[in-house]
Amino acid sequence: MPQSRPAEFEVSSLVPAHPEQVWERIITPAGINHELRPWMRMTRPRGFERLDPESVELGKPIGRSWILLLGLLPFEYDDVTLVELEPGRRFLERSPMLSQRSWQHERIVEPADGGSRVTDRIRMEPRLGLPAAPLRPVFRAVFRHRHRRLRAWFAH
């Protein structure tokens, strides 16, 4: 079966909070799910409380996280695997998913304009030889939604 060509995109935005505050929010299941709601929710792998060097072994799957449509209907999973982690600044996830042979998600938090710049870089390669390009707008919309929710969390 032919392999598809990977697709990539980036979403970046300014968040009105100090990078330490943003980092502490985005590395927890509660923070992740707040960004995804109301459209999706991710289950938490057993024992996972936050992305930190004490609880995450780089290169080893943290566990399977089911992605639930509207918080109820399982439609995707992510075998969450962090390969790089710079606490307070950056993580790089490379994980297989149900629909993706290869899923790479890098998130960077940097000081910017009295707050933080949060940047997500995604690289994906679907399974079954499906083209990645048509999926790019869907995933980009999900990350734009996540950024809106993150900005709103700190705007109040």
Phi and psi in radians as a Rosetta constraint file:
Dihedral C 1 N 2 CA 2 C 2 CIRCULARHARMONIC -1.205 0.35
Dihedral N 2 CA 2 C 2 N 3 CIRCULARHARMONIC 2.537 0.35
Dihedral C 2 N 3 CA 3 C 3 CIRCULARHARMONIC -1.534 0.35
Dihedral N 3 CA 3 C 3 N 4 CIRCULARHARMONIC 2.565 0.35
Dihedral C 3 N 4 CA 4 C 4 CIRCULARHARMONIC -1.465 0.35
Dihedral N 4 CA 4 C 4 N 5 CIRCULARHARMONIC 2.815 0.35
Dihedral C 4 N 5 CA 5 C 5 CIRCULARHARMONIC -1.456 0.35
Dihedral N 5 CA 5 C 5 N 6 CIRCULARHARMONIC 2.432 0.35
Dihedral C 5 N 6 CA 6 C 6 CIRCULARHARMONIC -1.145 0.35
Dihedral N 6 CA 6 C 6 N 7 CIRCULARHARMONIC 2.720 0.35
Dihedral C 6 N 7 CA 7 C 7 CIRCULARHARMONIC -2.100 0.35
Dihedral N 7 CA 7 C 7 N 8 CIRCULARHARMONIC 2.587 0.35
Dihedral C 7 N 8 CA 8 C 8 CIRCULARHARMONIC -2.325 0.35
Dihedral N 8 CA 8 C 8 N 9 CIRCULARHARMONIC 2.673 0.35
Dihedral C 8 N 9 CA 9 C 9 CIRCULARHARMONIC -2.793 0.35
Dihedral N 9 CA 9 C 9 N 10 CIRCULARHARMONIC 2.928 0.35
Dihedral C 9 N 10 CA 10 C 10 CIRCULARHARMONIC -2.411 0.35
Dihedral N 10 CA 10 C 10 N 11 CIRCULARHARMONIC 2.456 0.35
Dihedral C 10 N 11 CA 11 C 11 CIRCULARHARMONIC -2.249 0.35
Dihedral N 11 CA 11 C 11 N 12 CIRCULARHARMONIC 2.273 0.35
Dihedral C 11 N 12 CA 12 C 12 CIRCULARHARMONIC -2.432 0.35
Dihedral N 12 CA 12 C 12 N 13 CIRCULARHARMONIC 2.482 0.35
Dihedral C 12 N 13 CA 13 C 13 CIRCULARHARMONIC -2.709 0.35
Dihedral N 13 CA 13 C 13 N 14 CIRCULARHARMONIC 2.802 0.35
Dihedral C 13 N 14 CA 14 C 14 CIRCULARHARMONIC -1.555 0.35
Dihedral N 14 CA 14 C 14 N 15 CIRCULARHARMONIC 2.335 0.35
Dihedral C 14 N 15 CA 15 C 15 CIRCULARHARMONIC -2.046 0.35
Dihedral N 15 CA 15 C 15 N 16 CIRCULARHARMONIC 2.264 0.35
Dihedral C 15 N 16 CA 16 C 16 CIRCULARHARMONIC -1.384 0.35
Dihedral N 16 CA 16 C 16 N 17 CIRCULARHARMONIC 1.067 0.35
Dihedral C 16 N 17 CA 17 C 17 CIRCULARHARMONIC -2.748 0.35
Dihedral N 17 CA 17 C 17 N 18 CIRCULARHARMONIC 2.739 0.35
Dihedral C 17 N 18 CA 18 C 18 CIRCULARHARMONIC -1.118 0.35
Dihedral N 18 CA 18 C 18 N 19 CIRCULARHARMONIC 2.514 0.35
Dihedral C 18 N 19 CA 19 C 19 CIRCULARHARMONIC -0.915 0.35
Dihedral N 19 CA 19 C 19 N 20 CIRCULARHARMONIC -0.642 0.35
Dihedral C 19 N 20 CA 20 C 20 CIRCULARHARMONIC -1.096 0.35
Dihedral N 20 CA 20 C 20 N 21 CIRCULARHARMONIC -0.714 0.35
Dihedral C 20 N 21 CA 21 C 21 CIRCULARHARMONIC -1.146 0.35
Dihedral N 21 CA 21 C 21 N 22 CIRCULARHARMONIC -0.752 0.35
Dihedral C 21 N 22 CA 22 C 22 CIRCULARHARMONIC -1.108 0.35
Dihedral N 22 CA 22 C 22 N 23 CIRCULARHARMONIC -0.819 0.35
Dihedral C 22 N 23 CA 23 C 23 CIRCULARHARMONIC -1.015 0.35
Dihedral N 23 CA 23 C 23 N 24 CIRCULARHARMONIC -0.814 0.35
Dihedral C 23 N 24 CA 24 C 24 CIRCULARHARMONIC -1.059 0.35
Dihedral N 24 CA 24 C 24 N 25 CIRCULARHARMONIC -0.512 0.35
Dihedral C 24 N 25 CA 25 C 25 CIRCULARHARMONIC -1.367 0.35
Dihedral N 25 CA 25 C 25 N 26 CIRCULARHARMONIC -0.761 0.35
Dihedral C 25 N 26 CA 26 C 26 CIRCULARHARMONIC -1.377 0.35
Dihedral N 26 CA 26 C 26 N 27 CIRCULARHARMONIC -0.191 0.35
Dihedral C 26 N 27 CA 27 C 27 CIRCULARHARMONIC -1.697 0.35
Dihedral N 27 CA 27 C 27 N 28 CIRCULARHARMONIC 0.135 0.35
Dihedral C 27 N 28 CA 28 C 28 CIRCULARHARMONIC -1.948 0.35
Dihedral N 28 CA 28 C 28 N 29 CIRCULARHARMONIC 2.672 0.35
Dihedral C 28 N 29 CA 29 C 29 CIRCULARHARMONIC -0.995 0.35
Dihedral N 29 CA 29 C 29 N 30 CIRCULARHARMONIC -0.668 0.35
Dihedral C 29 N 30 CA 30 C 30 CIRCULARHARMONIC -1.092 0.35
Dihedral N 30 CA 30 C 30 N 31 CIRCULARHARMONIC -0.742 0.35
Dihedral C 30 N 31 CA 31 C 31 CIRCULARHARMONIC -1.164 0.35
Dihedral N 31 CA 31 C 31 N 32 CIRCULARHARMONIC -0.752 0.35
Dihedral C 31 N 32 CA 32 C 32 CIRCULARHARMONIC -1.071 0.35
Dihedral N 32 CA 32 C 32 N 33 CIRCULARHARMONIC -0.829 0.35
Dihedral C 32 N 33 CA 33 C 33 CIRCULARHARMONIC -1.213 0.35
Dihedral N 33 CA 33 C 33 N 34 CIRCULARHARMONIC -0.551 0.35
Dihedral C 33 N 34 CA 34 C 34 CIRCULARHARMONIC -1.072 0.35
Dihedral N 34 CA 34 C 34 N 35 CIRCULARHARMONIC -0.716 0.35
Dihedral C 34 N 35 CA 35 C 35 CIRCULARHARMONIC -1.109 0.35
Dihedral N 35 CA 35 C 35 N 36 CIRCULARHARMONIC -0.628 0.35
Dihedral C 35 N 36 CA 36 C 36 CIRCULARHARMONIC -1.438 0.35
Dihedral N 36 CA 36 C 36 N 37 CIRCULARHARMONIC -0.484 0.35
Dihedral C 36 N 37 CA 37 C 37 CIRCULARHARMONIC -1.177 0.35
Dihedral N 37 CA 37 C 37 N 38 CIRCULARHARMONIC 2.698 0.35
Dihedral C 37 N 38 CA 38 C 38 CIRCULARHARMONIC -1.548 0.35
Dihedral N 38 CA 38 C 38 N 39 CIRCULARHARMONIC -0.011 0.35
Dihedral C 38 N 39 CA 39 C 39 CIRCULARHARMONIC -1.342 0.35
Dihedral N 39 CA 39 C 39 N 40 CIRCULARHARMONIC -0.570 0.35
Dihedral C 39 N 40 CA 40 C 40 CIRCULARHARMONIC -2.538 0.35
Dihedral N 40 CA 40 C 40 N 41 CIRCULARHARMONIC 2.883 0.35
Dihedral C 40 N 41 CA 41 C 41 CIRCULARHARMONIC -2.601 0.35
Dihedral N 41 CA 41 C 41 N 42 CIRCULARHARMONIC 2.550 0.35
Dihedral C 41 N 42 CA 42 C 42 CIRCULARHARMONIC -1.906 0.35
Dihedral N 42 CA 42 C 42 N 43 CIRCULARHARMONIC 2.374 0.35
Dihedral C 42 N 43 CA 43 C 43 CIRCULARHARMONIC -1.288 0.35
Dihedral N 43 CA 43 C 43 N 44 CIRCULARHARMONIC 2.801 0.35
Dihedral C 43 N 44 CA 44 C 44 CIRCULARHARMONIC -1.782 0.35
Dihedral N 44 CA 44 C 44 N 45 CIRCULARHARMONIC 2.150 0.35
Dihedral C 44 N 45 CA 45 C 45 CIRCULARHARMONIC -1.023 0.35
Dihedral N 45 CA 45 C 45 N 46 CIRCULARHARMONIC 2.528 0.35
Dihedral C 45 N 46 CA 46 C 46 CIRCULARHARMONIC -0.906 0.35
Dihedral N 46 CA 46 C 46 N 47 CIRCULARHARMONIC 2.254 0.35
Dihedral C 46 N 47 CA 47 C 47 CIRCULARHARMONIC 1.472 0.35
Dihedral N 47 CA 47 C 47 N 48 CIRCULARHARMONIC -0.106 0.35
Dihedral C 47 N 48 CA 48 C 48 CIRCULARHARMONIC -1.489 0.35
Dihedral N 48 CA 48 C 48 N 49 CIRCULARHARMONIC 2.099 0.35
Dihedral C 48 N 49 CA 49 C 49 CIRCULARHARMONIC -2.006 0.35
Dihedral N 49 CA 49 C 49 N 50 CIRCULARHARMONIC -0.557 0.35
Dihedral C 49 N 50 CA 50 C 50 CIRCULARHARMONIC -2.992 0.35
Dihedral N 50 CA 50 C 50 N 51 CIRCULARHARMONIC 2.779 0.35
Dihedral C 50 N 51 CA 51 C 51 CIRCULARHARMONIC -1.481 0.35
Dihedral N 51 CA 51 C 51 N 52 CIRCULARHARMONIC 1.704 0.35
Dihedral C 51 N 52 CA 52 C 52 CIRCULARHARMONIC -2.547 0.35
Dihedral N 52 CA 52 C 52 N 53 CIRCULARHARMONIC 2.752 0.35
Dihedral C 52 N 53 CA 53 C 53 CIRCULARHARMONIC -1.046 0.35
Dihedral N 53 CA 53 C 53 N 54 CIRCULARHARMONIC -0.434 0.35
Dihedral C 53 N 54 CA 54 C 54 CIRCULARHARMONIC -1.294 0.35
Dihedral N 54 CA 54 C 54 N 55 CIRCULARHARMONIC -0.446 0.35
Dihedral C 54 N 55 CA 55 C 55 CIRCULARHARMONIC -2.001 0.35
Dihedral N 55 CA 55 C 55 N 56 CIRCULARHARMONIC -0.085 0.35
Dihedral C 55 N 56 CA 56 C 56 CIRCULARHARMONIC -2.149 0.35
Dihedral N 56 CA 56 C 56 N 57 CIRCULARHARMONIC 2.178 0.35
Dihedral C 56 N 57 CA 57 C 57 CIRCULARHARMONIC -1.678 0.35
Dihedral N 57 CA 57 C 57 N 58 CIRCULARHARMONIC 2.026 0.35
Dihedral C 57 N 58 CA 58 C 58 CIRCULARHARMONIC -1.038 0.35
Dihedral N 58 CA 58 C 58 N 59 CIRCULARHARMONIC 2.398 0.35
Dihedral C 58 N 59 CA 59 C 59 CIRCULARHARMONIC 1.449 0.35
Dihedral N 59 CA 59 C 59 N 60 CIRCULARHARMONIC -0.125 0.35
Dihedral C 59 N 60 CA 60 C 60 CIRCULARHARMONIC -1.961 0.35
Dihedral N 60 CA 60 C 60 N 61 CIRCULARHARMONIC 2.310 0.35
Dihedral C 60 N 61 CA 61 C 61 CIRCULARHARMONIC -0.970 0.35
Dihedral N 61 CA 61 C 61 N 62 CIRCULARHARMONIC 2.336 0.35
Dihedral C 61 N 62 CA 62 C 62 CIRCULARHARMONIC -1.270 0.35
Dihedral N 62 CA 62 C 62 N 63 CIRCULARHARMONIC -0.608 0.35
Dihedral C 62 N 63 CA 63 C 63 CIRCULARHARMONIC 2.600 0.35
Dihedral N 63 CA 63 C 63 N 64 CIRCULARHARMONIC 3.045 0.35
Dihedral C 63 N 64 CA 64 C 64 CIRCULARHARMONIC -1.506 0.35
Dihedral N 64 CA 64 C 64 N 65 CIRCULARHARMONIC 2.308 0.35
Dihedral C 64 N 65 CA 65 C 65 CIRCULARHARMONIC -2.050 0.35
Dihedral N 65 CA 65 C 65 N 66 CIRCULARHARMONIC 2.109 0.35
Dihedral C 65 N 66 CA 66 C 66 CIRCULARHARMONIC -1.457 0.35
Dihedral N 66 CA 66 C 66 N 67 CIRCULARHARMONIC 2.433 0.35
Dihedral C 66 N 67 CA 67 C 67 CIRCULARHARMONIC -1.794 0.35
Dihedral N 67 CA 67 C 67 N 68 CIRCULARHARMONIC 2.145 0.35
Dihedral C 67 N 68 CA 68 C 68 CIRCULARHARMONIC -1.914 0.35
Dihedral N 68 CA 68 C 68 N 69 CIRCULARHARMONIC 2.121 0.35
Dihedral C 68 N 69 CA 69 C 69 CIRCULARHARMONIC -1.194 0.35
Dihedral N 69 CA 69 C 69 N 70 CIRCULARHARMONIC 2.268 0.35
Dihedral C 69 N 70 CA 70 C 70 CIRCULARHARMONIC 0.970 0.35
Dihedral N 70 CA 70 C 70 N 71 CIRCULARHARMONIC 0.388 0.35
Dihedral C 70 N 71 CA 71 C 71 CIRCULARHARMONIC 1.370 0.35
Dihedral N 71 CA 71 C 71 N 72 CIRCULARHARMONIC 0.070 0.35
Dihedral C 71 N 72 CA 72 C 72 CIRCULARHARMONIC -2.235 0.35
Dihedral N 72 CA 72 C 72 N 73 CIRCULARHARMONIC -0.736 0.35
Dihedral C 72 N 73 CA 73 C 73 CIRCULARHARMONIC -1.747 0.35
Dihedral N 73 CA 73 C 73 N 74 CIRCULARHARMONIC 1.959 0.35
Dihedral C 73 N 74 CA 74 C 74 CIRCULARHARMONIC -1.147 0.35
Dihedral N 74 CA 74 C 74 N 75 CIRCULARHARMONIC 2.234 0.35
Dihedral C 74 N 75 CA 75 C 75 CIRCULARHARMONIC -2.352 0.35
Dihedral N 75 CA 75 C 75 N 76 CIRCULARHARMONIC -0.125 0.35
Dihedral C 75 N 76 CA 76 C 76 CIRCULARHARMONIC -2.777 0.35
Dihedral N 76 CA 76 C 76 N 77 CIRCULARHARMONIC 2.692 0.35
Dihedral C 76 N 77 CA 77 C 77 CIRCULARHARMONIC -2.301 0.35
Dihedral N 77 CA 77 C 77 N 78 CIRCULARHARMONIC 2.809 0.35
Dihedral C 77 N 78 CA 78 C 78 CIRCULARHARMONIC -2.335 0.35
Dihedral N 78 CA 78 C 78 N 79 CIRCULARHARMONIC 2.048 0.35
Dihedral C 78 N 79 CA 79 C 79 CIRCULARHARMONIC -1.479 0.35
Dihedral N 79 CA 79 C 79 N 80 CIRCULARHARMONIC 1.416 0.35
Dihedral C 79 N 80 CA 80 C 80 CIRCULARHARMONIC -1.000 0.35
Dihedral N 80 CA 80 C 80 N 81 CIRCULARHARMONIC 2.092 0.35
Dihedral C 80 N 81 CA 81 C 81 CIRCULARHARMONIC -2.389 0.35
Dihedral N 81 CA 81 C 81 N 82 CIRCULARHARMONIC 1.986 0.35
Dihedral C 81 N 82 CA 82 C 82 CIRCULARHARMONIC -1.556 0.35
Dihedral N 82 CA 82 C 82 N 83 CIRCULARHARMONIC 2.359 0.35
Dihedral C 82 N 83 CA 83 C 83 CIRCULARHARMONIC -1.952 0.35
Dihedral N 83 CA 83 C 83 N 84 CIRCULARHARMONIC -0.355 0.35
Dihedral C 83 N 84 CA 84 C 84 CIRCULARHARMONIC -2.499 0.35
Dihedral N 84 CA 84 C 84 N 85 CIRCULARHARMONIC 2.484 0.35
Dihedral C 84 N 85 CA 85 C 85 CIRCULARHARMONIC -2.595 0.35
Dihedral N 85 CA 85 C 85 N 86 CIRCULARHARMONIC 2.081 0.35
Dihedral C 85 N 86 CA 86 C 86 CIRCULARHARMONIC -2.017 0.35
Dihedral N 86 CA 86 C 86 N 87 CIRCULARHARMONIC 1.624 0.35
Dihedral C 86 N 87 CA 87 C 87 CIRCULARHARMONIC -0.891 0.35
Dihedral N 87 CA 87 C 87 N 88 CIRCULARHARMONIC 2.349 0.35
Dihedral C 87 N 88 CA 88 C 88 CIRCULARHARMONIC 1.498 0.35
Dihedral N 88 CA 88 C 88 N 89 CIRCULARHARMONIC -0.149 0.35
Dihedral C 88 N 89 CA 89 C 89 CIRCULARHARMONIC -2.366 0.35
Dihedral N 89 CA 89 C 89 N 90 CIRCULARHARMONIC -0.783 0.35
Dihedral C 89 N 90 CA 90 C 90 CIRCULARHARMONIC -2.794 0.35
Dihedral N 90 CA 90 C 90 N 91 CIRCULARHARMONIC 2.566 0.35
Dihedral C 90 N 91 CA 91 C 91 CIRCULARHARMONIC -2.425 0.35
Dihedral N 91 CA 91 C 91 N 92 CIRCULARHARMONIC 2.734 0.35
Dihedral C 91 N 92 CA 92 C 92 CIRCULARHARMONIC -2.300 0.35
Dihedral N 92 CA 92 C 92 N 93 CIRCULARHARMONIC 2.087 0.35
Dihedral C 92 N 93 CA 93 C 93 CIRCULARHARMONIC -1.871 0.35
Dihedral N 93 CA 93 C 93 N 94 CIRCULARHARMONIC 2.348 0.35
Dihedral C 93 N 94 CA 94 C 94 CIRCULARHARMONIC -2.289 0.35
Dihedral N 94 CA 94 C 94 N 95 CIRCULARHARMONIC 1.854 0.35
Dihedral C 94 N 95 CA 95 C 95 CIRCULARHARMONIC -2.380 0.35
Dihedral N 95 CA 95 C 95 N 96 CIRCULARHARMONIC 2.514 0.35
Dihedral C 95 N 96 CA 96 C 96 CIRCULARHARMONIC -1.358 0.35
Dihedral N 96 CA 96 C 96 N 97 CIRCULARHARMONIC 2.583 0.35
Dihedral C 96 N 97 CA 97 C 97 CIRCULARHARMONIC -2.246 0.35
Dihedral N 97 CA 97 C 97 N 98 CIRCULARHARMONIC 2.954 0.35
Dihedral C 97 N 98 CA 98 C 98 CIRCULARHARMONIC -1.007 0.35
Dihedral N 98 CA 98 C 98 N 99 CIRCULARHARMONIC -0.790 0.35
Dihedral C 98 N 99 CA 99 C 99 CIRCULARHARMONIC -1.634 0.35
Dihedral N 99 CA 99 C 99 N 100 CIRCULARHARMONIC -0.218 0.35
Dihedral C 99 N 100 CA 100 C 100 CIRCULARHARMONIC -2.095 0.35
Dihedral N 100 CA 100 C 100 N 101 CIRCULARHARMONIC 2.154 0.35
Dihedral C 100 N 101 CA 101 C 101 CIRCULARHARMONIC -1.096 0.35
Dihedral N 101 CA 101 C 101 N 102 CIRCULARHARMONIC -0.672 0.35
Dihedral C 101 N 102 CA 102 C 102 CIRCULARHARMONIC -2.452 0.35
Dihedral N 102 CA 102 C 102 N 103 CIRCULARHARMONIC 2.240 0.35
Dihedral C 102 N 103 CA 103 C 103 CIRCULARHARMONIC -2.283 0.35
Dihedral N 103 CA 103 C 103 N 104 CIRCULARHARMONIC 2.114 0.35
Dihedral C 103 N 104 CA 104 C 104 CIRCULARHARMONIC -2.133 0.35
Dihedral N 104 CA 104 C 104 N 105 CIRCULARHARMONIC 2.205 0.35
Dihedral C 104 N 105 CA 105 C 105 CIRCULARHARMONIC -2.270 0.35
Dihedral N 105 CA 105 C 105 N 106 CIRCULARHARMONIC 2.012 0.35
Dihedral C 105 N 106 CA 106 C 106 CIRCULARHARMONIC -1.913 0.35
Dihedral N 106 CA 106 C 106 N 107 CIRCULARHARMONIC 2.281 0.35
Dihedral C 106 N 107 CA 107 C 107 CIRCULARHARMONIC -2.156 0.35
Dihedral N 107 CA 107 C 107 N 108 CIRCULARHARMONIC 2.265 0.35
Dihedral C 107 N 108 CA 108 C 108 CIRCULARHARMONIC -2.148 0.35
Dihedral N 108 CA 108 C 108 N 109 CIRCULARHARMONIC 2.355 0.35
Dihedral C 108 N 109 CA 109 C 109 CIRCULARHARMONIC -2.099 0.35
Dihedral N 109 CA 109 C 109 N 110 CIRCULARHARMONIC 2.131 0.35
Dihedral C 109 N 110 CA 110 C 110 CIRCULARHARMONIC -2.334 0.35
Dihedral N 110 CA 110 C 110 N 111 CIRCULARHARMONIC 2.630 0.35
Dihedral C 110 N 111 CA 111 C 111 CIRCULARHARMONIC -1.119 0.35
Dihedral N 111 CA 111 C 111 N 112 CIRCULARHARMONIC 2.459 0.35
Dihedral C 111 N 112 CA 112 C 112 CIRCULARHARMONIC -2.873 0.35
Dihedral N 112 CA 112 C 112 N 113 CIRCULARHARMONIC 2.261 0.35
Dihedral C 112 N 113 CA 113 C 113 CIRCULARHARMONIC 0.818 0.35
Dihedral N 113 CA 113 C 113 N 114 CIRCULARHARMONIC 0.844 0.35
Dihedral C 113 N 114 CA 114 C 114 CIRCULARHARMONIC 1.314 0.35
Dihedral N 114 CA 114 C 114 N 115 CIRCULARHARMONIC 0.093 0.35
Dihedral C 114 N 115 CA 115 C 115 CIRCULARHARMONIC -2.529 0.35
Dihedral N 115 CA 115 C 115 N 116 CIRCULARHARMONIC -2.292 0.35
Dihedral C 115 N 116 CA 116 C 116 CIRCULARHARMONIC -2.412 0.35
Dihedral N 116 CA 116 C 116 N 117 CIRCULARHARMONIC 2.603 0.35
Dihedral C 116 N 117 CA 117 C 117 CIRCULARHARMONIC -1.848 0.35
Dihedral N 117 CA 117 C 117 N 118 CIRCULARHARMONIC 2.185 0.35
Dihedral C 117 N 118 CA 118 C 118 CIRCULARHARMONIC -1.927 0.35
Dihedral N 118 CA 118 C 118 N 119 CIRCULARHARMONIC 2.207 0.35
Dihedral C 118 N 119 CA 119 C 119 CIRCULARHARMONIC -2.201 0.35
Dihedral N 119 CA 119 C 119 N 120 CIRCULARHARMONIC 2.240 0.35
Dihedral C 119 N 120 CA 120 C 120 CIRCULARHARMONIC -1.944 0.35
Dihedral N 120 CA 120 C 120 N 121 CIRCULARHARMONIC 2.241 0.35
Dihedral C 120 N 121 CA 121 C 121 CIRCULARHARMONIC -2.054 0.35
Dihedral N 121 CA 121 C 121 N 122 CIRCULARHARMONIC 2.198 0.35
Dihedral C 121 N 122 CA 122 C 122 CIRCULARHARMONIC -2.095 0.35
Dihedral N 122 CA 122 C 122 N 123 CIRCULARHARMONIC 2.417 0.35
Dihedral C 122 N 123 CA 123 C 123 CIRCULARHARMONIC -2.339 0.35
Dihedral N 123 CA 123 C 123 N 124 CIRCULARHARMONIC 2.189 0.35
Dihedral C 123 N 124 CA 124 C 124 CIRCULARHARMONIC -2.367 0.35
Dihedral N 124 CA 124 C 124 N 125 CIRCULARHARMONIC 2.604 0.35
Dihedral C 124 N 125 CA 125 C 125 CIRCULARHARMONIC -2.420 0.35
Dihedral N 125 CA 125 C 125 N 126 CIRCULARHARMONIC 1.876 0.35
Dihedral C 125 N 126 CA 126 C 126 CIRCULARHARMONIC -1.133 0.35
Dihedral N 126 CA 126 C 126 N 127 CIRCULARHARMONIC 2.757 0.35
Dihedral C 126 N 127 CA 127 C 127 CIRCULARHARMONIC -1.365 0.35
Dihedral N 127 CA 127 C 127 N 128 CIRCULARHARMONIC 3.008 0.35
Dihedral C 127 N 128 CA 128 C 128 CIRCULARHARMONIC 1.076 0.35
Dihedral N 128 CA 128 C 128 N 129 CIRCULARHARMONIC 0.353 0.35
Dihedral C 128 N 129 CA 129 C 129 CIRCULARHARMONIC 1.228 0.35
Dihedral N 129 CA 129 C 129 N 130 CIRCULARHARMONIC 0.219 0.35
Dihedral C 129 N 130 CA 130 C 130 CIRCULARHARMONIC -1.198 0.35
Dihedral N 130 CA 130 C 130 N 131 CIRCULARHARMONIC 2.559 0.35
Dihedral C 130 N 131 CA 131 C 131 CIRCULARHARMONIC -1.243 0.35
Dihedral N 131 CA 131 C 131 N 132 CIRCULARHARMONIC 2.415 0.35
Dihedral C 131 N 132 CA 132 C 132 CIRCULARHARMONIC -1.430 0.35
Dihedral N 132 CA 132 C 132 N 133 CIRCULARHARMONIC -0.535 0.35
Dihedral C 132 N 133 CA 133 C 133 CIRCULARHARMONIC -0.956 0.35
Dihedral N 133 CA 133 C 133 N 134 CIRCULARHARMONIC -0.757 0.35
Dihedral C 133 N 134 CA 134 C 134 CIRCULARHARMONIC -1.156 0.35
Dihedral N 134 CA 134 C 134 N 135 CIRCULARHARMONIC -0.395 0.35
Dihedral C 134 N 135 CA 135 C 135 CIRCULARHARMONIC -1.414 0.35
Dihedral N 135 CA 135 C 135 N 136 CIRCULARHARMONIC -0.392 0.35
Dihedral C 135 N 136 CA 136 C 136 CIRCULARHARMONIC -0.937 0.35
Dihedral N 136 CA 136 C 136 N 137 CIRCULARHARMONIC -0.838 0.35
Dihedral C 136 N 137 CA 137 C 137 CIRCULARHARMONIC -1.087 0.35
Dihedral N 137 CA 137 C 137 N 138 CIRCULARHARMONIC -0.579 0.35
Dihedral C 137 N 138 CA 138 C 138 CIRCULARHARMONIC -1.168 0.35
Dihedral N 138 CA 138 C 138 N 139 CIRCULARHARMONIC -0.875 0.35
Dihedral C 138 N 139 CA 139 C 139 CIRCULARHARMONIC -1.170 0.35
Dihedral N 139 CA 139 C 139 N 140 CIRCULARHARMONIC -0.652 0.35
Dihedral C 139 N 140 CA 140 C 140 CIRCULARHARMONIC -1.063 0.35
Dihedral N 140 CA 140 C 140 N 141 CIRCULARHARMONIC -0.730 0.35
Dihedral C 140 N 141 CA 141 C 141 CIRCULARHARMONIC -1.080 0.35
Dihedral N 141 CA 141 C 141 N 142 CIRCULARHARMONIC -0.690 0.35
Dihedral C 141 N 142 CA 142 C 142 CIRCULARHARMONIC -1.075 0.35
Dihedral N 142 CA 142 C 142 N 143 CIRCULARHARMONIC -0.767 0.35
Dihedral C 142 N 143 CA 143 C 143 CIRCULARHARMONIC -1.275 0.35
Dihedral N 143 CA 143 C 143 N 144 CIRCULARHARMONIC -0.564 0.35
Dihedral C 143 N 144 CA 144 C 144 CIRCULARHARMONIC -1.119 0.35
Dihedral N 144 CA 144 C 144 N 145 CIRCULARHARMONIC -0.714 0.35
Dihedral C 144 N 145 CA 145 C 145 CIRCULARHARMONIC -1.052 0.35
Dihedral N 145 CA 145 C 145 N 146 CIRCULARHARMONIC -0.796 0.35
Dihedral C 145 N 146 CA 146 C 146 CIRCULARHARMONIC -1.013 0.35
Dihedral N 146 CA 146 C 146 N 147 CIRCULARHARMONIC -0.749 0.35
Dihedral C 146 N 147 CA 147 C 147 CIRCULARHARMONIC -1.152 0.35
Dihedral N 147 CA 147 C 147 N 148 CIRCULARHARMONIC -0.717 0.35
Dihedral C 147 N 148 CA 148 C 148 CIRCULARHARMONIC -1.037 0.35
Dihedral N 148 CA 148 C 148 N 149 CIRCULARHARMONIC -0.768 0.35
Dihedral C 148 N 149 CA 149 C 149 CIRCULARHARMONIC -1.166 0.35
Dihedral N 149 CA 149 C 149 N 150 CIRCULARHARMONIC -0.686 0.35
Dihedral C 149 N 150 CA 150 C 150 CIRCULARHARMONIC -1.148 0.35
Dihedral N 150 CA 150 C 150 N 151 CIRCULARHARMONIC -0.805 0.35
Dihedral C 150 N 151 CA 151 C 151 CIRCULARHARMONIC -1.053 0.35
Dihedral N 151 CA 151 C 151 N 152 CIRCULARHARMONIC -0.741 0.35
Dihedral C 151 N 152 CA 152 C 152 CIRCULARHARMONIC -1.123 0.35
Dihedral N 152 CA 152 C 152 N 153 CIRCULARHARMONIC -0.636 0.35
Dihedral C 152 N 153 CA 153 C 153 CIRCULARHARMONIC -1.000 0.35
Dihedral N 153 CA 153 C 153 N 154 CIRCULARHARMONIC -0.731 0.35
Dihedral C 153 N 154 CA 154 C 154 CIRCULARHARMONIC -1.596 0.35
Dihedral N 154 CA 154 C 154 N 155 CIRCULARHARMONIC -0.113 0.35
Dihedral C 154 N 155 CA 155 C 155 CIRCULARHARMONIC -1.414 0.35
Dihedral N 155 CA 155 C 155 N 156 CIRCULARHARMONIC -0.285 0.35
